[in-house]
C-alpha cells in the first residue's frame, strides 16, 4: 500500500528533513511515543524496516547521545536517553510530523464499529516521500459505522495532541471495497498511511 512501508529505505525524509533517513525518524518516533525500552527486533517490526537498517540507525542515534542500549541475553534493548530540554524538543518535533499515525490510532481506538483507518492527503504524500509543502492538517479516512459523536470527540483529542486539525471522513466497508465516484477512487490512487488500532483500548469491536 503506498506510503505504508519503509522497509529498507535510507532515502531522504520529506516530513521532517532534519533526520538522516525515514527509518531513523520512525525509530526515534517509536522510542519517544512508544512503550519505552524496546529490542532491535521489536523496533524493526514496529517501523517495518530491516533489522540491519534499524541497528545502523540506533548506532547513529546512540553515538549522538539521543538513545542508549543494553544487552539482555541475545537481545539489545534501546531507550531514549536524550537529556532535557532536548528530549522535549524531539518529542514535539516527532509528534507534529511522524506522530499522527500513533496519536490518531490511539484516539480512534476508543471508538467502536471502526474496521480500518487511513491517513490520506498531503500528510500521507509527505510520509511516502513525495515532495511538497508541509501539511497543514491531517486527513483521516475511517472505514466502518462509528458513532458520530464519539468519532468527533476522538478527532478533537487527536487535534489537541498534534497541534494540527484532524479531519475525519467516514465511509462504509462496502463503499471502500468497491469505490464509486471520484473521491474514493482518487484516495485509493494516492499514497495512504495505514493507522493501526489498539484492540485493548475498547470494550469490544462490533
N, C-alpha and C positions, 0 to 999 in steps of 0.2 A: 504494500500500500504506500503511495507516495508520501514522503515526509515522516513515515513512522519508523524507519530503520536507519541506524547509523553504523551498522556493523562494518568494521574495517576502515572507517573513514578517518583520514588525517587532514581533511580539507579545511579551508578557512571557514570561520563562523560568520554568518550574516546577522544573527540576532544580537550578538554582543562580541564584536571582533577583538576584544581585549584578550580572549583566550587563544591558545595555540591551535586548538582543534575543537571540533564539536564534541568529540569523545571526552576531552579534558573538561570542557564546560559541563557536560552531563554528569561526569563522575563527581565533580565538586558540588554540583546542584544536588545530587543524590545524597552526598555526605552531609550537606548543610540542612536539607529538608527531610531526610530520611530518618530511620530509627536510631542512627548513631554509628557505632562501630560495625563495619561490615567487612567480609572477606573479599579478596580479589574475585573469587568465583561468583559470589552474590552480586558484586558490583557489575561484573561482566553481563550477568543475566539481566540486571535491572536496567542497564543502559543499552543493551543489545549490541555489544561490541566484543570483539575477540579478547580473550584473556591477556594475550601478549600486549595488545594495544592499551588495555586498561592498566596493566602493570607498568608499562612505559610512562603513561601519564601520571600514575601515582608516584613513580620515582621522581618525576619532574616537580610535582607539587610538594613532595616531601623535601626535596633539595631547596625549594623556595621557602620552606618553613610553614606551609599552609596546612599540611596534614602530617600525621605521624603514623607509624605502623609497628606492629609487634607480631612475633611468631607464636602461634599456639599449635603444637603438633606440626602438621604439614600445611596449616593454613596461615596466611598472612592477613591480619586484621588491621583495617585502616580507619582512622577517625580524624576529624578536623582538629588542628592544633593551633590555628592562627590566633594570635592574641587580640584583645580588644584595643582599639576600635576596628581593627582590620576585619575581624570576623563579622561584625555587624554590617560593615560596608559591603563585604562579599555577599552576605545573606540578602541584603537589599537589592544588590545587582542581579543575583540569580532569580530572586523572587519576581522581579519585574521583567525578566527575559525568559529563562527556561522554566521558571516556576509554575506557569499556568497549567501544565499537564497535571502536576501533582495537586495543586490547590483546587482546580476545578474538579478533579476526581474525588478529592476528599469531601468537598461540599455537596456534590451531586450524589455521592454515595449514600447520603442520608435520605434521599428521595426514593420512594417506591415506584414500581412499574416503569423502570428505565431499562431498556435492553442494551443500548450502546450509546456511547458519547464520542464525538469527534470535534476537534478544533479545525476550522477551515479559514479561508480568507488570508489576509496579509500575514497574520502571525504564523500560520501553517506554512506559508510560502517562504518566509524567512527561516523557519525551522528546517525546511527542506533545502536551504542554502540558495534560494533564489534571491538575487539582488533586488534592492528596493528600499524605500524609506522605512524607518522603524514603525511597527504597528501602533496605532493609537488606541485600539481596543481589541478585545478577544471575541471572535465569533464562534459560538458553540452550537453544534447540531446534536439534538437529543432524539434518539430513536426510541419510541415507546408511547406510553399513555400516562404520564405523570400528572399528579395534582398540580394545577397551575399555580396555586398559592405557595405550595411547598417549593416548587421549582423557582418561583420568583424570589423567595426568601433565600434559597441556596445560592442563586446567582448574585444576589445582593451581598451576601457574605464573601463570596469569591471576589467581587468587585472591591470591597473594602480591603481585603487582604492583599490584593495585587496592585491596587492603586490604578487600575485600568478598568474601564467599563466592560462588563461581561454580558454580551448579547446572546440570548438563547433562542433558538428556533426549534420547534418540535415537529417531528414527522412520525407517522406510523411505521411499523415494521414492514407492512405490505408496500407502502409508498417508497420506502428506502430500498427494498429488494427489487422493485420494478418501477424505477423512477420515470415519471412523465412530466414534461414541462421543462423549461429552460433552467429554472432554479436548481433542482436536484441534479439534473444531468451535468450542469456546469460545475457543481460542487464535486461530483464524482470524478470529473475530468481533471480537477486541480489537486494540489497537494492537500492531504488530510493527515492530521496527527491523532492517532487513537488515544483515548483517555481511559486508562484502567479504572474500574470501580472497585471499591473495597467492600466485599460482601458482609464483613462483620460489622459494618457501620450502620446497618439497617436491621429492623426487626424481621425482615424477610422480604424477598422479592416475589412479586406476583405478576 
